[in-house]
């Protein structure tokens, strides 16, 4: 588990401002999803929030994998 945390910390250190904004938008959309499932109102926007979460998560995942592959080519 510590190796995973060290690996993620090393990738996070190489993040730019835009990467951190993407990370925060992923967390925000996840929080909105949890809140929308807890309350009955606002269900019509649920597919939109799901789409925002999935797209931001995939973009963040792609960025982390890209940073990992850049690290391999730098060594």
ABEGO torsion letter per residue (X at the ends): XAAAAAAAAAAAAABBAAAAAAAAAAAAAAAAAAAAAABABGAAAAAAAAAAAAAAAAAAAAAAAAAAAAAAAAX
